Amino acid sequence: MYTLYFLPGACSLATQAILHELNQPVELIHKQDADHYESLNPSGTVPVLIDQRRVLNEGVAILLYLLDKHDNQLIARDGEARHRAIEHMLLANASMHPAYGRLFFIERHITQAEGKQQAFAAAASAINALWAAVETKLQGNFYLGGESPSPADFLLAVYSRWGQSFPVDIVIGPSARRMIDSVIARDSFQKALQREKAYSNAA
């Protein structure tokens, strides 16, 4: 069984959903319930995944580890399709994730009202440009992976939920919205959401 350290609604949600897609049992531990979390991940971020005695950090690296270890239809084993899948994962994790991360930074560190709203507007503009790029990549496909979801689709579905907490206008095109809604509706994603909620309610 895997052990996944998480924060509700964070990137760890995608890791948990993909573990369910792979039919792998996983124990959840809230980051705040961990003793000396920095010994598992000095950067303090989630997810952290434990596979027996192996400690794994960084969301994309964890996903690639899991997808290489277990048979699945989420990513090709080799060739151009695998390269594109990794490219899309990095678009999500290295571009979209930090773009949304600016919203959290602004909320925490800018106190002057006018400057804060200007910063939010600039951050939203950058996010919208990335969603426009996703919309272009989805042309002719239901998912970034084609007819079936890819790891990047799960990552983007998680990030898409973050904008709801801020006074910004995030524009997600119809193809991207259809993809996101389809991923969120999957049993694996819903199970992940329910398990996070159950953990929080039990705490």
C-alpha positions in Angstrom: 0.0 0.0 0.0 1.1 3.5 -0.8 1.1 6.4 1.7 0.2 9.8 0.3 0.7 13.0 2.2 -1.8 15.6 1.1 -3.5 19.0 1.5 -7.1 19.2 0.6 -7.6 20.4 -3.0 -3.9 20.7 -3.6 -1.8 19.0 -6.3 -1.9 15.8 -4.2 -5.5 15.4 -5.4 -4.3 14.5 -8.9 -1.9 12.0 -7.4 -4.6 10.4 -5.4 -7.0 10.3 -8.3 -4.4 8.6 -10.6 -3.7 6.0 -7.8 -7.4 5.2 -7.9 -7.2 5.0 -11.8 -4.5 2.5 -11.3 -6.5 0.6 -8.7 -3.8 1.0 -6.1 -4.6 1.1 -2.4 -3.4 4.3 -0.7 -3.4 5.6 2.9 -3.9 9.4 3.2 -2.1 11.5 5.8 -2.7 15.2 6.0 0.5 17.1 5.9 -0.3 18.9 9.1 -0.7 15.5 10.9 2.8 14.4 9.9 5.7 14.6 12.4 8.7 16.3 11.0 7.3 16.7 7.5 10.4 18.5 6.4 12.4 15.3 6.8 10.2 13.8 4.0 10.3 16.9 1.8 12.5 19.8 2.8 10.6 22.2 0.5 7.4 21.5 2.5 5.2 21.0 -0.5 2.7 18.2 -1.3 2.5 15.5 -2.5 4.9 13.2 -0.9 4.4 9.5 -1.7 5.8 6.6 0.3 6.3 3.3 -1.5 7.6 1.0 1.2 10.8 2.7 2.3 11.1 4.9 -0.8 10.2 8.6 -0.3 9.1 10.3 -3.5 8.7 14.1 -4.0 7.4 16.4 -6.8 4.1 15.7 -8.4 5.1 15.0 -12.0 8.0 12.8 -10.9 5.6 10.8 -8.7 3.1 10.4 -11.4 5.7 9.2 -13.9 7.0 6.7 -11.3 3.5 5.3 -10.7 2.6 5.2 -14.4 5.9 3.4 -15.3 5.3 0.9 -12.4 1.7 -0.1 -13.1 0.0 -1.0 -16.4 -2.3 1.8 -17.6 -3.8 3.6 -20.6 -2.9 7.1 -19.3 0.5 7.4 -20.9 2.3 5.6 -23.7 5.4 3.5 -22.8 7.6 5.1 -25.4 7.6 7.1 -28.7 6.1 10.3 -29.8 2.9 9.8 -27.7 4.9 9.5 -24.5 6.9 12.6 -25.4 3.7 14.6 -25.9 2.2 13.3 -22.7 5.2 14.5 -20.7 5.2 17.8 -22.6 1.5 18.3 -21.6 2.3 17.3 -18.0 5.0 20.0 -17.8 2.7 22.6 -19.4 0.4 21.8 -16.5 2.9 21.6 -13.7 5.6 24.0 -14.8 3.4 26.7 -16.4 -0.2 26.5 -15.3 0.6 25.6 -11.6 2.9 28.5 -10.9 0.5 30.9 -12.8 -2.2 29.9 -10.3 0.3 30.0 -7.5 0.7 33.8 -8.1 -2.9 34.2 -6.9 -2.1 32.6 -3.5 1.0 34.8 -3.2 -0.9 38.0 -4.0 -3.6 37.1 -1.5 -1.1 36.5 1.3 1.5 39.2 0.6 -0.1 42.3 -1.0 -2.2 44.4 1.4 -2.9 47.6 -0.5 -6.3 47.2 -2.1 -5.7 48.8 -5.5 -2.3 47.2 -6.0 -3.7 43.8 -5.0 -6.5 44.0 -7.5 -4.1 45.0 -10.3 -1.9 42.1 -9.4 -4.8 39.7 -9.4 -5.8 41.0 -12.9 -2.3 40.5 -14.2 -2.1 37.0 -12.8 -5.5 36.2 -14.3 -4.4 37.4 -17.7 -1.4 35.1 -17.6 -3.6 32.2 -16.6 -6.1 32.9 -19.3 -3.3 32.9 -21.9 -2.4 29.4 -20.8 -6.0 28.2 -20.9 -6.1 29.5 -24.5 -3.0 27.4 -25.3 -4.7 24.4 -23.8 -7.8 25.1 -25.9 -5.6 25.1 -29.0 -4.0 21.8 -28.0 -7.4 20.2 -27.5 -8.6 21.0 -31.0 -10.0 17.8 -32.5 -9.5 15.9 -29.2 -11.6 15.3 -26.2 -8.6 15.0 -23.9 -4.9 16.1 -24.2 -4.3 12.4 -24.5 -6.8 12.0 -27.4 -9.8 9.9 -26.8 -8.8 8.9 -23.2 -7.5 11.1 -20.4 -3.8 11.7 -19.8 -2.0 12.7 -16.6 -2.0 16.3 -17.7 -5.8 16.3 -17.9 -5.9 15.3 -14.2 -3.4 18.0 -13.2 -5.3 20.7 -15.1 -8.6 19.6 -13.6 -7.2 20.1 -10.1 -5.7 23.5 -11.0 -8.9 24.7 -12.6 -10.7 24.6 -9.3 -8.3 27.1 -7.6 -9.5 30.2 -9.3 -12.8 30.0 -7.5 -11.2 31.3 -4.3 -10.1 34.6 -5.8 -11.7 37.8 -7.2 -10.6 37.0 -10.8 -12.2 36.2 -14.1 -10.7 33.0 -15.4 -11.7 32.2 -18.9 -11.7 28.5 -19.8 -12.7 27.6 -23.3 -15.4 25.1 -24.2 -13.1 22.2 -25.1 -11.0 22.7 -21.9 -14.2 23.0 -19.8 -15.6 19.8 -21.4 -12.3 18.0 -20.6 -12.2 19.3 -17.0 -15.8 18.3 -16.3 -15.2 14.9 -17.7 -12.1 14.3 -15.6 -13.8 15.6 -12.4 -16.8 13.3 -13.0 -14.6 10.2 -13.2 -15.0 7.7 -10.4 -11.3 8.0 -9.5 -11.5 11.8 -9.1 -14.8 11.7 -7.1 -13.4 9.0 -4.8 -10.3 11.2 -4.2 -12.5 14.2 -3.3 -14.7 12.1 -1.0 -11.7 10.6 0.8 -10.2 14.1 1.4 -13.5 15.3 2.8 -13.9 12.2 5.0 -10.4 12.6 6.4 -11.1 16.3 7.2 -14.4 15.5 8.8 -12.8 12.8 10.9 -10.0 15.0 12.2 
